[in-house]
Amino acid sequence: MAELARGDRHETRCLRHAEIDWAAPVALGDTTEKSPLGEVVLRVENLKKYYEVAANALFGGGEARVVKANETLSFEARESETLAIVGESGCGKSTLAKVLMGLETATEGSVFLDGQSIEQIPIEARDTATISSIQMVFQNPFDTLNPSMSVGRQIIRALEVFGIGDSDTARRGRMLELLDLVKLPRAFADRMPRQLSGGQKQRVGIARAFAGGARIVVADEPVSALDVSVQAAVTDLLMEIQRREKTTLLFISHDLSIVRYLSDRVMVMYLGHVVEIGTTEQVFSPPYHPYTEALLSAVPIADTSVEKRHVVLDGDIPSAMNPPPGCPFQTRCRWKAEVPGDLCETEVPPTRELAAGHKVKCHLADDILARMEPVISLAAE
């Protein structure tokens, strides 16, 4: 270990540390052009998903109650677009993913994939083309692979289900190409999942999702279980494959720092509602929905040249089984006093457009929204 003169008890095991220019600016990495957006691939209109549960969940019986997991969701996603879906746990993000995948059917509303209605077709009734068109990258890479199958066999199995390849030799060739696509050595085809790290397992999951030429990939917090350095590598890989394949990516997350880095548009959900949707630049700049303002305040920033306002929400997200009347956010909103009367407590806000493509569900008047200050800004010199 060599002692550095820059600080007390600062040592390094590097033979060339004296050659490092500590004052040199950080070099910019390679930049890539974003693929142009294509036609609308996915359209969701007034989607609702309710669950009926017994009043006594342990023993059953009693009057059934309704959990409103999704409430009148409406949005579109285009080819090559990354739409980030953000919100606290319990806001309905994963329920939306289940409906899109066919693991649940919608209570009301419509979901159109390339113009075809799929909201009432469960996964077991969907044809092969629909199943291969919507694929998922799961949150936990440790539980998504079959421990008794080799990596190559699991990818080949997906190719068989999707009807890709006319022979075992063709499918094996395609499997090796998919390993190349996710930047894993071809020798990994013969490895078992227990021989892989978390990041390597997630790469296998990505290869399997893209095996059938997916039109839409739903990524449900795909890097939250990985180390920070591995998160960056897997995220960059996912975006590189998306650009190459022109896939629509629905990126479900609660990490707004990753969302800002990779998304074209952001949809903010709260208690089953879409409370704000717009381009990434629109959502990260005032005016905000009051809930978005609080989410931005929670983004960790290590850069000391950046200032951040602290917005602390009182209480927890209400139960979807017993949501508050009126605005779903009214029990925690710090701007509620700016709305005259009891409008927030009695009426669900209409969704209105603040700018082209930027919509919020809020009762705040335009002049109040215009007075909002940025949550994140550069520190004054």
BALOBA-1460 file (C-alpha; in Angstrom, 3 decimals):
// residues 381
<rec num="1" residu="m" x="0.000" y="0.000" z="0.000"/>
<rec num="2" residu="a" x="1.287" y="3.466" z="-0.913"/>
<rec num="3" residu="e" x="0.324" y="6.487" z="1.161"/>
<rec num="4" residu="l" x="-1.160" y="9.432" z="-0.725"/>
<rec num="5" residu="a" x="-0.352" y="13.000" z="0.191"/>
<rec num="6" residu="r" x="-3.894" y="14.162" z="-0.592"/>
<rec num="7" residu="g" x="-5.415" y="13.187" z="2.735"/>
<rec num="8" residu="d" x="-4.958" y="11.601" z="6.132"/>
<rec num="9" residu="r" x="-4.921" y="7.759" z="6.100"/>
<rec num="10" residu="h" x="-5.526" y="7.667" z="2.343"/>
<rec num="11" residu="e" x="-3.659" y="4.749" z="0.776"/>
<rec num="12" residu="t" x="-3.784" y="2.945" z="-2.550"/>
<rec num="13" residu="r" x="-2.500" y="-0.314" z="-3.999"/>
<rec num="14" residu="c" x="-1.673" y="1.147" z="-7.427"/>
<rec num="15" residu="l" x="1.834" y="1.297" z="-8.892"/>
<rec num="16" residu="r" x="1.030" y="4.272" z="-11.120"/>
<rec num="17" residu="h" x="-0.962" y="6.492" z="-8.773"/>
<rec num="18" residu="a" x="1.594" y="9.307" z="-9.105"/>
<rec num="19" residu="e" x="0.872" y="9.556" z="-12.846"/>
<rec num="20" residu="i" x="-2.832" y="10.360" z="-12.327"/>
<rec num="21" residu="d" x="-3.872" y="13.952" z="-13.012"/>
<rec num="22" residu="w" x="-6.435" y="14.467" z="-10.262"/>
<rec num="23" residu="a" x="-7.446" y="17.879" z="-11.640"/>
<rec num="24" residu="a" x="-8.238" y="16.589" z="-15.116"/>
<rec num="25" residu="p" x="-11.907" y="16.877" z="-16.145"/>
<rec num="26" residu="v" x="-13.926" y="13.707" z="-16.515"/>
<rec num="27" residu="a" x="-13.801" y="12.456" z="-20.092"/>
<rec num="28" residu="l" x="-17.119" y="12.109" z="-21.860"/>
<rec num="29" residu="g" x="-18.079" y="8.587" z="-22.842"/>
<rec num="30" residu="d" x="-19.356" y="7.526" z="-26.222"/>
<rec num="31" residu="t" x="-22.773" y="8.914" z="-27.125"/>
<rec num="32" residu="t" x="-25.351" y="7.195" z="-29.288"/>
<rec num="33" residu="e" x="-28.203" y="8.585" z="-31.306"/>
<rec num="34" residu="k" x="-31.711" y="7.787" z="-30.144"/>
<rec num="35" residu="s" x="-33.771" y="5.838" z="-32.655"/>
<rec num="36" residu="p" x="-36.612" y="7.884" z="-34.168"/>
<rec num="37" residu="l" x="-40.004" y="7.052" z="-32.717"/>
<rec num="38" residu="g" x="-42.346" y="5.024" z="-34.894"/>
<rec num="39" residu="e" x="-46.063" y="4.314" z="-34.912"/>
<rec num="40" residu="v" x="-48.161" y="3.707" z="-31.782"/>
<rec num="41" residu="v" x="-47.607" y="0.106" z="-30.668"/>
<rec num="42" residu="l" x="-49.539" y="0.116" z="-27.383"/>
<rec num="43" residu="r" x="-52.644" y="2.125" z="-26.543"/>
<rec num="44" residu="v" x="-54.412" y="1.947" z="-23.173"/>
<rec num="45" residu="e" x="-57.810" y="3.612" z="-22.738"/>
<rec num="46" residu="n" x="-59.570" y="4.095" z="-19.375"/>
<rec num="47" residu="l" x="-58.150" y="0.863" z="-17.983"/>
<rec num="48" residu="k" x="-59.508" y="-0.294" z="-14.619"/>
<rec num="49" residu="k" x="-58.448" y="-3.309" z="-12.597"/>
<rec num="50" residu="y" x="-60.381" y="-4.144" z="-9.431"/>
<rec num="51" residu="y" x="-59.974" y="-7.132" z="-7.111"/>
<rec num="52" residu="e" x="-62.641" y="-8.511" z="-4.817"/>
<rec num="53" residu="v" x="-61.329" y="-9.712" z="-1.454"/>
<rec num="54" residu="a" x="-63.082" y="-11.121" z="1.595"/>
<rec num="55" residu="a" x="-63.491" y="-8.805" z="4.567"/>
<rec num="56" residu="n" x="-61.736" y="-11.438" z="6.703"/>
<rec num="57" residu="a" x="-58.681" y="-12.334" z="4.643"/>
<rec num="58" residu="l" x="-57.498" y="-15.012" z="7.118"/>
<rec num="59" residu="f" x="-60.657" y="-17.080" z="7.572"/>
<rec num="60" residu="g" x="-62.810" y="-15.848" z="4.678"/>
<rec num="61" residu="g" x="-66.430" y="-14.804" z="4.968"/>
<rec num="62" residu="g" x="-67.870" y="-11.386" z="5.606"/>
<rec num="63" residu="e" x="-68.821" y="-8.786" z="3.032"/>
<rec num="64" residu="a" x="-66.517" y="-8.702" z="0.010"/>
<rec num="65" residu="r" x="-64.519" y="-5.504" z="-0.495"/>
<rec num="66" residu="v" x="-63.009" y="-4.073" z="-3.654"/>
<rec num="67" residu="v" x="-59.344" y="-3.179" z="-4.148"/>
<rec num="68" residu="k" x="-58.996" y="-0.542" z="-6.878"/>
<rec num="69" residu="a" x="-55.502" y="-1.340" z="-8.152"/>
<rec num="70" residu="n" x="-55.772" y="0.616" z="-11.440"/>
<rec num="71" residu="e" x="-58.207" y="3.460" z="-12.034"/>
<rec num="72" residu="t" x="-58.909" y="4.880" z="-15.540"/>
<rec num="73" residu="l" x="-55.383" y="4.615" z="-16.937"/>
<rec num="74" residu="s" x="-54.896" y="6.105" z="-20.405"/>
<rec num="75" residu="f" x="-51.621" y="6.404" z="-22.327"/>
<rec num="76" residu="e" x="-49.833" y="5.464" z="-25.558"/>
<rec num="77" residu="a" x="-46.375" y="4.040" z="-26.303"/>
<rec num="78" residu="r" x="-44.617" y="4.184" z="-29.674"/>
<rec num="79" residu="e" x="-42.065" y="2.008" z="-31.425"/>
<rec num="80" residu="s" x="-38.495" y="2.591" z="-30.072"/>
<rec num="81" residu="e" x="-39.859" y="4.638" z="-27.168"/>
<rec num="82" residu="t" x="-38.948" y="4.189" z="-23.512"/>
<rec num="83" residu="l" x="-41.883" y="5.023" z="-21.252"/>
<rec num="84" residu="a" x="-40.960" y="5.030" z="-17.567"/>
<rec num="85" residu="i" x="-43.695" y="4.232" z="-15.044"/>
<rec num="86" residu="v" x="-42.862" y="5.519" z="-11.562"/>
<rec num="87" residu="g" x="-44.535" y="5.694" z="-8.172"/>
<rec num="88" residu="e" x="-44.441" y="4.317" z="-4.640"/>
<rec num="89" residu="s" x="-44.974" y="0.661" z="-3.828"/>
<rec num="90" residu="g" x="-48.693" y="-0.124" z="-4.004"/>
<rec num="91" residu="c" x="-49.526" y="2.501" z="-6.641"/>
<rec num="92" residu="g" x="-50.518" y="-0.094" z="-9.271"/>
<rec num="93" residu="k" x="-47.400" y="-0.320" z="-11.482"/>
<rec num="94" residu="s" x="-47.029" y="-4.091" z="-11.286"/>
<rec num="95" residu="t" x="-50.787" y="-4.652" z="-11.630"/>
<rec num="96" residu="l" x="-50.662" y="-2.741" z="-14.913"/>
<rec num="97" residu="a" x="-47.789" y="-4.995" z="-16.019"/>
<rec num="98" residu="k" x="-49.831" y="-8.120" z="-15.167"/>
<rec num="99" residu="v" x="-52.755" y="-6.905" z="-17.289"/>
<rec num="100" residu="l" x="-50.450" y="-6.158" z="-20.229"/>
<rec num="101" residu="m" x="-48.835" y="-9.595" z="-19.940"/>
<rec num="102" residu="g" x="-52.194" y="-11.378" z="-19.714"/>
<rec num="103" residu="l" x="-51.597" y="-12.624" z="-16.157"/>
<rec num="104" residu="e" x="-54.723" y="-10.618" z="-15.226"/>
<rec num="105" residu="t" x="-57.670" y="-9.425" z="-17.314"/>
<rec num="106" residu="a" x="-59.016" y="-5.891" z="-17.141"/>
<rec num="107" residu="t" x="-62.155" y="-4.991" z="-15.196"/>
<rec num="108" residu="e" x="-62.993" y="-2.191" z="-17.644"/>
<rec num="109" residu="g" x="-61.279" y="-0.264" z="-20.419"/>
<rec num="110" residu="s" x="-59.199" y="-1.299" z="-23.405"/>
<rec num="111" residu="v" x="-55.621" y="-2.341" z="-24.197"/>
<rec num="112" residu="f" x="-54.654" y="-2.345" z="-27.883"/>
<rec num="113" residu="l" x="-51.486" y="-4.001" z="-29.199"/>
<rec num="114" residu="d" x="-50.949" y="-2.903" z="-32.811"/>
<rec num="115" residu="g" x="-54.675" y="-2.158" z="-32.938"/>
<rec num="116" residu="q" x="-55.735" y="-5.548" z="-31.551"/>
<rec num="117" residu="s" x="-57.724" y="-5.595" z="-28.292"/>
<rec num="118" residu="i" x="-56.034" y="-7.867" z="-25.724"/>
<rec num="119" residu="e" x="-57.309" y="-6.705" z="-22.315"/>
<rec num="120" residu="q" x="-59.730" y="-9.637" z="-21.911"/>
<rec num="121" residu="i" x="-57.447" y="-12.364" z="-23.306"/>
<rec num="122" residu="p" x="-55.613" y="-14.264" z="-20.540"/>
<rec num="123" residu="i" x="-52.106" y="-15.553" z="-21.179"/>
<rec num="124" residu="e" x="-53.249" y="-19.159" z="-21.754"/>
<rec num="125" residu="a" x="-55.654" y="-18.012" z="-24.508"/>
<rec num="126" residu="r" x="-53.220" y="-15.730" z="-26.341"/>
<rec num="127" residu="d" x="-51.700" y="-16.857" z="-29.603"/>
<rec num="128" residu="t" x="-47.963" y="-17.298" z="-30.030"/>
<rec num="129" residu="a" x="-47.534" y="-14.020" z="-31.912"/>
<rec num="130" residu="t" x="-49.145" y="-12.000" z="-29.096"/>
<rec num="131" residu="i" x="-47.139" y="-13.767" z="-26.384"/>
<rec num="132" residu="s" x="-43.834" y="-13.207" z="-28.188"/>
<rec num="133" residu="s" x="-44.768" y="-9.563" z="-28.872"/>
<rec num="134" residu="i" x="-45.068" y="-8.675" z="-25.157"/>
<rec num="135" residu="q" x="-42.292" y="-10.001" z="-22.975"/>
<rec num="136" residu="m" x="-41.057" y="-9.173" z="-19.488"/>
<rec num="137" residu="v" x="-37.757" y="-8.709" z="-17.681"/>
<rec num="138" residu="f" x="-38.399" y="-9.485" z="-14.032"/>
<rec num="139" residu="q" x="-37.174" y="-7.726" z="-10.922"/>
<rec num="140" residu="n" x="-35.432" y="-10.661" z="-9.252"/>
<rec num="141" residu="p" x="-32.947" y="-12.425" z="-11.568"/>
<rec num="142" residu="f" x="-32.299" y="-15.135" z="-8.970"/>
<rec num="143" residu="d" x="-35.800" y="-16.657" z="-9.192"/>
<rec num="144" residu="t" x="-36.601" y="-16.272" z="-12.888"/>
<rec num="145" residu="l" x="-34.386" y="-19.053" z="-14.260"/>
<rec num="146" residu="n" x="-35.066" y="-22.787" z="-13.957"/>
<rec num="147" residu="p" x="-32.279" y="-24.129" z="-11.694"/>
<rec num="148" residu="s" x="-32.372" y="-27.562" z="-13.372"/>
<rec num="149" residu="m" x="-31.829" y="-26.288" z="-16.943"/>
<rec num="150" residu="s" x="-28.646" y="-24.957" z="-18.493"/>
<rec num="151" residu="v" x="-28.574" y="-21.372" z="-19.716"/>
<rec num="152" residu="g" x="-28.604" y="-22.414" z="-23.366"/>
<rec num="153" residu="r" x="-31.488" y="-24.833" z="-22.887"/>
<rec num="154" residu="q" x="-33.612" y="-22.127" z="-21.249"/>
<rec num="155" residu="i" x="-33.132" y="-19.783" z="-24.201"/>
<rec num="156" residu="i" x="-33.758" y="-22.595" z="-26.700"/>
<rec num="157" residu="r" x="-36.962" y="-23.464" z="-24.830"/>
<rec num="158" residu="a" x="-38.184" y="-19.893" z="-25.351"/>
<rec num="159" residu="l" x="-37.353" y="-20.157" z="-29.062"/>
<rec num="160" residu="e" x="-39.361" y="-23.403" z="-29.263"/>
<rec num="161" residu="v" x="-42.381" y="-21.783" z="-27.594"/>
<rec num="162" residu="f" x="-42.200" y="-18.796" z="-29.952"/>
<rec num="163" residu="g" x="-41.806" y="-21.038" z="-33.020"/>
<rec num="164" residu="i" x="-38.401" y="-19.600" z="-33.926"/>
<rec num="165" residu="g" x="-36.160" y="-21.837" z="-36.060"/>
<rec num="166" residu="d" x="-37.009" y="-24.895" z="-38.141"/>
<rec num="167" residu="s" x="-34.504" y="-27.271" z="-36.509"/>
<rec num="168" residu="d" x="-32.520" y="-27.833" z="-33.338"/>
<rec num="169" residu="t" x="-29.386" y="-26.650" z="-35.131"/>
<rec num="170" residu="a" x="-31.057" y="-23.382" z="-36.189"/>
<rec num="171" residu="r" x="-32.379" y="-22.741" z="-32.693"/>
<rec num="172" residu="r" x="-28.971" y="-23.407" z="-31.139"/>
<rec num="173" residu="g" x="-27.419" y="-20.956" z="-33.580"/>
<rec num="174" residu="r" x="-29.994" y="-18.328" z="-32.653"/>
<rec num="175" residu="m" x="-29.372" y="-19.024" z="-28.954"/>
<rec num="176" residu="l" x="-25.656" y="-18.337" z="-29.412"/>
<rec num="177" residu="e" x="-26.506" y="-15.103" z="-31.258"/>
<rec num="178" residu="l" x="-28.662" y="-14.030" z="-28.306"/>
<rec num="179" residu="l" x="-25.757" y="-14.684" z="-25.919"/>
<rec num="180" residu="d" x="-23.651" y="-12.444" z="-28.161"/>
<rec num="181" residu="l" x="-26.432" y="-9.840" z="-28.053"/>
<rec num="182" residu="v" x="-26.350" y="-9.647" z="-24.243"/>
<rec num="183" residu="k" x="-22.530" y="-9.813" z="-24.219"/>
<rec num="184" residu="l" x="-22.134" y="-13.178" z="-22.511"/>
<rec num="185" residu="p" x="-19.493" y="-15.698" z="-23.656"/>
<rec num="186" residu="r" x="-20.926" y="-18.519" z="-25.752"/>
<rec num="187" residu="a" x="-19.424" y="-20.993" z="-23.279"/>
<rec num="188" residu="f" x="-22.112" y="-19.854" z="-20.823"/>
<rec num="189" residu="a" x="-24.643" y="-21.892" z="-22.818"/>
<rec num="190" residu="d" x="-23.542" y="-24.986" z="-20.908"/>
<rec num="191" residu="r" x="-23.534" y="-23.368" z="-17.474"/>
<rec num="192" residu="m" x="-26.229" y="-23.806" z="-14.845"/>
<rec num="193" residu="p" x="-27.902" y="-20.742" z="-13.276"/>
<rec num="194" residu="r" x="-26.154" y="-21.367" z="-9.926"/>
<rec num="195" residu="q" x="-22.843" y="-20.722" z="-11.689"/>
<rec num="196" residu="l" x="-23.860" y="-17.181" z="-12.708"/>
<rec num="197" residu="s" x="-23.783" y="-13.887" z="-10.842"/>
<rec num="198" residu="g" x="-26.888" y="-11.727" z="-10.468"/>
<rec num="199" residu="g" x="-25.930" y="-9.474" z="-13.376"/>
<rec num="200" residu="q" x="-25.225" y="-12.458" z="-15.619"/>
<rec num="201" residu="k" x="-28.581" y="-14.025" z="-14.729"/>
<rec num="202" residu="q" x="-30.345" y="-10.784" z="-15.619"/>
<rec num="203" residu="r" x="-28.573" y="-10.771" z="-18.998"/>
<rec num="204" residu="v" x="-29.921" y="-14.278" z="-19.629"/>
<rec num="205" residu="g" x="-33.396" y="-12.993" z="-18.719"/>
<rec num="206" residu="i" x="-32.985" y="-10.151" z="-21.225"/>
<rec num="207" residu="a" x="-31.856" y="-12.608" z="-23.920"/>
<rec num="208" residu="r" x="-34.927" y="-14.739" z="-23.269"/>
<rec num="209" residu="a" x="-37.233" y="-11.689" z="-23.439"/>
<rec num="210" residu="f" x="-35.857" y="-10.659" z="-26.836"/>
<rec num="211" residu="a" x="-35.753" y="-14.217" z="-28.208"/>
<rec num="212" residu="g" x="-39.083" y="-13.917" z="-30.043"/>
<rec num="213" residu="g" x="-38.580" y="-10.441" z="-31.502"/>
<rec num="214" residu="a" x="-40.656" y="-8.694" z="-28.830"/>
<rec num="215" residu="r" x="-42.505" y="-5.534" z="-29.851"/>
<rec num="216" residu="i" x="-42.910" y="-4.484" z="-26.201"/>
<rec num="217" residu="v" x="-40.691" y="-5.360" z="-23.254"/>
<rec num="218" residu="v" x="-42.028" y="-4.669" z="-19.771"/>
<rec num="219" residu="a" x="-39.048" y="-4.213" z="-17.428"/>
<rec num="220" residu="d" x="-40.330" y="-4.358" z="-13.831"/>
<rec num="221" residu="e" x="-37.515" y="-2.776" z="-11.799"/>
<rec num="222" residu="p" x="-34.959" y="-4.957" z="-13.620"/>
<rec num="223" residu="v" x="-31.868" y="-3.612" z="-11.830"/>
<rec num="224" residu="s" x="-33.105" y="-2.984" z="-8.281"/>
<rec num="225" residu="a" x="-31.683" y="-6.300" z="-7.008"/>
<rec num="226" residu="l" x="-28.219" y="-5.664" z="-8.509"/>
<rec num="227" residu="d" x="-25.124" y="-3.804" z="-7.330"/>
<rec num="228" residu="v" x="-24.764" y="-0.205" z="-8.498"/>
<rec num="229" residu="s" x="-21.912" y="-0.929" z="-10.931"/>
<rec num="230" residu="v" x="-23.843" y="-3.882" z="-12.376"/>
<rec num="231" residu="q" x="-26.998" y="-1.734" z="-12.618"/>
<rec num="232" residu="a" x="-25.220" y="0.642" z="-15.002"/>
<rec num="233" residu="a" x="-23.959" y="-2.191" z="-17.218"/>
<rec num="234" residu="v" x="-27.344" y="-3.936" z="-17.413"/>
<rec num="235" residu="t" x="-29.189" y="-0.655" z="-18.041"/>
<rec num="236" residu="d" x="-26.812" y="0.309" z="-20.861"/>
<rec num="237" residu="l" x="-27.186" y="-3.176" z="-22.342"/>
<rec num="238" residu="l" x="-30.984" y="-2.963" z="-22.241"/>
<rec num="239" residu="m" x="-30.948" y="0.415" z="-23.989"/>
<rec num="240" residu="e" x="-28.447" y="-0.777" z="-26.624"/>
<rec num="241" residu="i" x="-30.597" y="-3.798" z="-27.490"/>
<rec num="242" residu="q" x="-33.707" y="-1.621" z="-27.570"/>
<rec num="243" residu="r" x="-32.099" y="0.750" z="-30.073"/>
<rec num="244" residu="r" x="-31.013" y="-2.159" z="-32.258"/>
<rec num="245" residu="e" x="-34.337" y="-4.002" z="-32.152"/>
<rec num="246" residu="k" x="-36.561" y="-0.843" z="-32.145"/>
<rec num="247" residu="t" x="-38.479" y="-2.259" z="-29.199"/>
<rec num="248" residu="t" x="-40.938" y="-0.313" z="-27.055"/>
<rec num="249" residu="l" x="-39.692" y="-0.403" z="-23.458"/>
<rec num="250" residu="l" x="-41.989" y="0.074" z="-20.475"/>
<rec num="251" residu="f" x="-39.545" y="0.664" z="-17.625"/>
<rec num="252" residu="i" x="-41.199" y="0.311" z="-14.214"/>
<rec num="253" residu="s" x="-39.125" y="1.863" z="-11.450"/>
<rec num="254" residu="h" x="-39.062" y="4.014" z="-8.341"/>
<rec num="255" residu="d" x="-35.496" y="5.226" z="-9.005"/>
<rec num="256" residu="l" x="-35.914" y="8.587" z="-10.735"/>
<rec num="257" residu="s" x="-32.181" y="8.992" z="-11.325"/>
<rec num="258" residu="i" x="-32.216" y="5.954" z="-13.658"/>
<rec num="259" residu="v" x="-35.517" y="7.083" z="-15.166"/>
<rec num="260" residu="r" x="-34.089" y="10.483" z="-16.105"/>
<rec num="261" residu="y" x="-31.120" y="8.813" z="-17.766"/>
<rec num="262" residu="l" x="-32.969" y="6.399" z="-20.032"/>
<rec num="263" residu="s" x="-36.598" y="7.432" z="-20.585"/>
<rec num="264" residu="d" x="-38.237" y="9.418" z="-23.365"/>
<rec num="265" residu="r" x="-41.444" y="9.958" z="-21.403"/>
<rec num="266" residu="v" x="-42.436" y="9.479" z="-17.765"/>
<rec num="267" residu="m" x="-45.799" y="8.409" z="-16.341"/>
<rec num="268" residu="v" x="-46.284" y="9.062" z="-12.613"/>
<rec num="269" residu="m" x="-48.809" y="6.848" z="-10.792"/>
<rec num="270" residu="y" x="-50.386" y="7.294" z="-7.374"/>
<rec num="271" residu="l" x="-52.980" y="4.994" z="-5.804"/>
<rec num="272" residu="g" x="-53.927" y="3.508" z="-9.183"/>
<rec num="273" residu="h" x="-54.229" y="6.858" z="-11.002"/>
<rec num="274" residu="v" x="-51.986" y="8.470" z="-13.594"/>
<rec num="275" residu="v" x="-51.371" y="11.844" z="-11.928"/>
<rec num="276" residu="e" x="-48.821" y="13.165" z="-14.444"/>
<rec num="277" residu="i" x="-47.446" y="12.145" z="-17.834"/>
<rec num="278" residu="g" x="-45.120" y="13.939" z="-20.218"/>
<rec num="279" residu="t" x="-41.660" y="13.967" z="-21.731"/>
<rec num="280" residu="t" x="-38.784" y="13.451" z="-19.314"/>
<rec num="281" residu="e" x="-37.852" y="17.126" z="-19.564"/>
<rec num="282" residu="q" x="-41.437" y="18.215" z="-18.835"/>
<rec num="283" residu="v" x="-41.848" y="15.965" z="-15.796"/>
<rec num="284" residu="f" x="-38.483" y="16.965" z="-14.297"/>
<rec num="285" residu="s" x="-39.169" y="20.704" z="-14.718"/>
<rec num="286" residu="p" x="-41.858" y="22.853" z="-13.035"/>
<rec num="287" residu="p" x="-44.803" y="22.953" z="-12.972"/>
<rec num="288" residu="y" x="-45.226" y="19.573" z="-11.329"/>
<rec num="289" residu="h" x="-48.053" y="17.582" z="-9.911"/>
<rec num="290" residu="p" x="-47.586" y="17.889" z="-6.102"/>
<rec num="291" residu="y" x="-46.787" y="14.172" z="-5.882"/>
<rec num="292" residu="t" x="-44.134" y="14.423" z="-8.615"/>
<rec num="293" residu="e" x="-42.591" y="17.319" z="-6.706"/>
<rec num="294" residu="a" x="-42.211" y="15.090" z="-3.645"/>
<rec num="295" residu="l" x="-40.756" y="12.222" z="-5.693"/>
<rec num="296" residu="l" x="-38.115" y="14.499" z="-7.217"/>
<rec num="297" residu="s" x="-37.170" y="15.714" z="-3.757"/>
<rec num="298" residu="a" x="-36.301" y="12.135" z="-2.792"/>
<rec num="299" residu="v" x="-33.774" y="11.659" z="-5.633"/>
<rec num="300" residu="p" x="-30.280" y="11.161" z="-4.120"/>
<rec num="301" residu="i" x="-27.715" y="13.562" z="-5.663"/>
<rec num="302" residu="a" x="-24.020" y="13.386" z="-4.787"/>
<rec num="303" residu="d" x="-23.008" y="16.461" z="-6.811"/>
<rec num="304" residu="t" x="-22.383" y="19.357" z="-4.383"/>
<rec num="305" residu="s" x="-22.994" y="21.896" z="-7.176"/>
<rec num="306" residu="v" x="-26.648" y="20.862" z="-7.269"/>
<rec num="307" residu="e" x="-29.240" y="22.198" z="-4.830"/>
<rec num="308" residu="k" x="-32.409" y="20.277" z="-3.959"/>
<rec num="309" residu="r" x="-35.517" y="21.413" z="-2.117"/>
<rec num="310" residu="h" x="-36.718" y="18.989" z="0.544"/>
<rec num="311" residu="v" x="-40.395" y="18.073" z="0.338"/>
<rec num="312" residu="v" x="-41.527" y="15.605" z="2.988"/>
<rec num="313" residu="l" x="-44.911" y="13.886" z="2.647"/>
<rec num="314" residu="d" x="-46.943" y="13.221" z="5.779"/>
<rec num="315" residu="g" x="-48.237" y="9.695" z="6.284"/>
<rec num="316" residu="d" x="-48.216" y="6.644" z="4.070"/>
<rec num="317" residu="i" x="-50.011" y="5.927" z="0.809"/>
<rec num="318" residu="p" x="-53.683" y="5.160" z="1.601"/>
<rec num="319" residu="s" x="-55.123" y="1.688" z="1.116"/>
<rec num="320" residu="a" x="-56.457" y="0.879" z="-2.342"/>
<rec num="321" residu="m" x="-59.258" y="-0.963" z="-0.528"/>
<rec num="322" residu="n" x="-60.386" y="2.275" z="1.114"/>
<rec num="323" residu="p" x="-59.145" y="5.178" z="-1.041"/>
<rec num="324" residu="p" x="-59.889" y="8.753" z="0.050"/>
<rec num="325" residu="p" x="-62.765" y="10.592" z="-1.670"/>
<rec num="326" residu="g" x="-61.997" y="13.201" z="-4.269"/>
<rec num="327" residu="c" x="-58.380" y="13.604" z="-5.298"/>
<rec num="328" residu="p" x="-56.396" y="10.435" z="-4.476"/>
<rec num="329" residu="f" x="-53.468" y="12.562" z="-3.222"/>
<rec num="330" residu="q" x="-55.454" y="15.007" z="-1.080"/>
<rec num="331" residu="t" x="-54.567" y="13.339" z="2.260"/>
<rec num="332" residu="r" x="-50.838" y="14.077" z="1.773"/>
<rec num="333" residu="c" x="-50.792" y="17.153" z="-0.490"/>
<rec num="334" residu="r" x="-48.971" y="20.234" z="0.828"/>
<rec num="335" residu="w" x="-50.677" y="22.432" z="-1.811"/>
<rec num="336" residu="k" x="-54.205" y="21.489" z="-0.767"/>
<rec num="337" residu="a" x="-54.821" y="24.822" z="0.996"/>
<rec num="338" residu="e" x="-54.360" y="26.632" z="-2.329"/>
<rec num="339" residu="v" x="-57.547" y="25.050" z="-3.729"/>
<rec num="340" residu="p" x="-60.723" y="26.883" z="-2.683"/>
<rec num="341" residu="g" x="-63.497" y="25.099" z="-0.775"/>
<rec num="342" residu="d" x="-63.583" y="21.334" z="-0.410"/>
<rec num="343" residu="l" x="-62.963" y="20.566" z="-4.080"/>
<rec num="344" residu="c" x="-60.013" y="18.258" z="-3.332"/>
<rec num="345" residu="e" x="-62.087" y="16.209" z="-0.860"/>
<rec num="346" residu="t" x="-65.162" y="15.808" z="-3.051"/>
<rec num="347" residu="e" x="-64.144" y="15.623" z="-6.727"/>
<rec num="348" residu="v" x="-61.541" y="13.596" z="-8.606"/>
<rec num="349" residu="p" x="-59.501" y="16.143" z="-10.602"/>
<rec num="350" residu="p" x="-59.849" y="16.126" z="-14.374"/>
<rec num="351" residu="t" x="-56.773" y="15.335" z="-16.437"/>
<rec num="352" residu="r" x="-55.763" y="18.540" z="-18.168"/>
<rec num="353" residu="e" x="-52.963" y="19.416" z="-20.583"/>
<rec num="354" residu="l" x="-50.370" y="21.957" z="-19.406"/>
<rec num="355" residu="a" x="-48.328" y="21.781" z="-22.615"/>
<rec num="356" residu="a" x="-48.162" y="19.589" z="-25.702"/>
<rec num="357" residu="g" x="-48.074" y="16.023" z="-24.338"/>
<rec num="358" residu="h" x="-47.767" y="17.130" z="-20.683"/>
<rec num="359" residu="k" x="-50.836" y="16.227" z="-18.625"/>
<rec num="360" residu="v" x="-51.594" y="16.384" z="-14.895"/>
<rec num="361" residu="k" x="-54.540" y="15.287" z="-12.759"/>
<rec num="362" residu="c" x="-54.801" y="18.165" z="-10.266"/>
<rec num="363" residu="h" x="-57.196" y="20.908" z="-9.084"/>
<rec num="364" residu="l" x="-54.459" y="23.557" z="-8.715"/>
<rec num="365" residu="a" x="-55.093" y="26.650" z="-10.830"/>
<rec num="366" residu="d" x="-52.726" y="27.494" z="-13.684"/>
<rec num="367" residu="d" x="-51.343" y="30.586" z="-11.906"/>
<rec num="368" residu="i" x="-50.408" y="28.497" z="-8.838"/>
<rec num="369" residu="l" x="-48.708" y="25.852" z="-10.976"/>
<rec num="370" residu="a" x="-46.789" y="28.628" z="-12.743"/>
<rec num="371" residu="r" x="-45.334" y="29.769" z="-9.384"/>
<rec num="372" residu="m" x="-43.749" y="26.396" z="-8.644"/>
<rec num="373" residu="e" x="-39.984" y="26.507" z="-8.235"/>
<rec num="374" residu="p" x="-37.577" y="23.812" z="-9.472"/>
<rec num="375" residu="v" x="-36.918" y="21.012" z="-6.992"/>
<rec num="376" residu="i" x="-33.443" y="20.351" z="-8.419"/>
<rec num="377" residu="s" x="-31.246" y="23.236" z="-9.582"/>
<rec num="378" residu="l" x="-27.620" y="24.307" z="-9.819"/>
<rec num="379" residu="a" x="-26.276" y="26.014" z="-6.695"/>
<rec num="380" residu="a" x="-25.827" y="29.770" z="-6.931"/>
<rec num="381" residu="e" x="-22.197" y="30.855" z="-7.070"/>
